[in-house]
Amino acid sequence: MNGVHDMGGMDGFGTVEPEPNEPMFHAEWEGRVLAMVRAMGAAGAFNIDTSRFYRETLPPDIYLSSSYYQKWLLGLEDMLIDKGYVAAQDIAAGHAVESAKPLKHGKFKLDDVERIMVRGKFGRTAPAPAKFKPGDRVRAKNMHPATHTRLPRYTRGHVGVVERNLGCNVFPDSAAMEAGENPQWLYTVVFDGAELWGSDADPTVKISIDAFEPYLEAV
């Protein structure tokens, strides 16, 4: 979707200033938010792409004024309410008011934590041969979906070169809407800076993105 989260190439936000020796969490509550998101995902309440989509749909003023883990928390609240796992009254009260909806995978125990914290594997059997190969010139489609996509807005309509085939993977655009895994080929595509930013761009700059096959068309 074309939301405020897709900020690549946008002007007016200043330079990115990395924090020296940045800690994993800036406050204890941030770690608890991460734990809640991972726990509910492992219990079958949602998948990673659905989780991302709910963060992307936060109102622009809320998104821009929230810290990283505040976005995670607000997206989690909206998602769990929409899916019926909690009620708005539960959130407001800070404890369960309504009876909880059963979780798809049920509860897990302390012994399950290490397994749950291992990142999932998203490679899948290909339903058809790959359309592109390294060296092919491709154009990122000028698409504007209303739902989740991993194609950066600043690349749309621009021409790049396939550098690598990354295999067939779960398609986030489908998974986010819980419409099945719909496996698609994934490629690394390289764009010249001038192609994306115009003649004033640094001629030595190249931008690489990972783009799914439905995002691309042959040139």
N, C-alpha and C positions, 0 to 999 in steps of 0.2 A: 504494500500500500504506500501511497505517497504521504507519509507523515513526517512530523517534526523530527522523528528519530533518524531519518535518512539525511544526515547533515553533510555528507561528503561533498566537497566542492562548494559549499555555501560560504558566502562572505559575511563579515561583520561579527564573528564570534571570537576573534582574536586568535593568538597562537596557542597551541597545545603546550602546556607547561608541566612536564613530569615532576612528580613529587619525589625529592631525594629520599632514599631509604623508606619508601612507602610501605606501611605495614599491611598485612593481609586484611585486617579489619581496623576501622578507626574507632569503633565502639562495640561493646559486647552484643548489642542487639543485632548488629549486622550479621554476625556469625549465626545467630538464632534464625534470622530470615533465610539465610542460605540453607540451613538445616531443614527448615520447614518446607522450602521449595523442593529440595531433593527427596525429602521423606514422602511428600504427597505425590510427587512424580513416580517414585518407586512403588507406591501403594496403588498406582493405576488411575489416579485422578485426572491426569493429563500427560501429554508428551512434551518434549523440549520445544517443539515448534509452536504448539499452542501457547505455551508459557511465554515465548517471545512475542507472539501476536498480541497477547493481552497487555504487555508492557508498551507495545507500539501504539495501542489505541487509547492510552492515557491522554486527556486533553492537553493541548500544547502548553498552556500556562503551567499546568501541574508538572508535565514532563520536564520542562526547562528549569523549573525551580526546585526539582527534587534531586537528591543525591542518587548514586548508583543503586544502593540497596533500598532506598525509599521507593524507587521505581519497581524493584522486585516485589516489595511488600504490597504496594498498591495494586500491581497487576495480579498478584496472588489472591488478594481479597476479592477483586472483581471476578476472577476466574472461578473461585470456589463458590461464590454466591450464585453465579450464572449456572453452574453445574449442580447446584443443590446440595453441596457438601457442608455448607454452613449457611446460616441466614443472616441478613443484615442486622437483626437483633442480637445475634451472637457477637458480631464484630463490635457493635455499639456497647454491649455490656462487658466485653472482655472475657466472657466465658460462655459455655454452651447454654442456650436457652431452649432451642428446639432439639428434637431427637436427631442424631447424626445419621446421614445417609451411608449405607454400607460401602466400603471401598472395594474396588475391583479385585485387588490382590490381597485384601485383608491387612491386618497389622503385621509388622515384622518385629523381630527381637534384636537384642544387642549383638548377637552373633551374626546378624545379617548386614550390619552397618558397613563393614569393609567391602563386601560384595556390591552393595548399593552405591558406594562412592566411586566405583570403577566406571569410567565413561563407557557408554554403550557403543556397540558396533553398528554402523549404518550401511555397510556394503551389502548389496543384494544381487541375486541372479538377474542378468540382463534379459529383458523381454524381446530385444531386437538388437541387431548389430549397431555399433556406433556410427553416427552420420559424419563425424569429423575426425580428423587425424592431425597430429602435430604438423605445423606449417600451413594449415588451411587459414585463409582469411575469412573472418566471420563478422557479422554485424550484430550487436546486441539489439534486440527488438525494442521498438519504441512502445513499450507496454505500460499500462497504468492500472494494475489490478487493485481492486478495493480491499483485498485481503492480503495475507502475508506473502512476501516474496523476498528472495535473497539477492535479487539483481539490483545493484546500486543505481539510483536514479541518474547519477552523473554519467553513466556509461551508455545509457539508452540512446539508440540511433547512431552510435559510433562504431568504427571498424577497428578490430584488433586481430591478433594472430594466435591461433591455438598453439600453446607451448607443450601441454601435457594432457594425457587422458588419465583421469583420477579414478576411473572405474565407475560402476553403476551403484547408485546410492538411493536411499529413501528421499523422495522429493518433498522438500519442506512446504511448498505451496499447498500440496494436498494434505500432508500430515497435520499442518496447523489447523485445518478445518475439519480434522478427523474424518477425512474422505478416503482413507487408506494410504498405503505407503507409496503406490504409484512409482516404482523405481525408475530413475532416469540416469543417463550418462552425465558425468561431471567432468569439466575441463578447466585447466588453468588457461586463461586468455590474457595476453599482454597488449596493452594500448600505449602508443606514444603519447607523451604529455601534450604535444601540440594538437593531436587529434581530439583530446578531451577539453583542453583549456584554451586552444587558439594559438595564434602566432606569437603571442607574448610569453608563452610558456617556456621554461628552461628546455632547450633541445635535447639535453641529456636525460631527462626524466622519462621513466617508463612506469606504468602502473599495471600490476597483475591482480586479477580477480579470479575466483573460482565460480564458474557459471554452468548451470545445468543446461542440458541440450534444448529444452523448450524455450530457453531465453535467447537462443541464437538462430541466425539464418545465414546461409552461404552468401558470399559476395561474388 
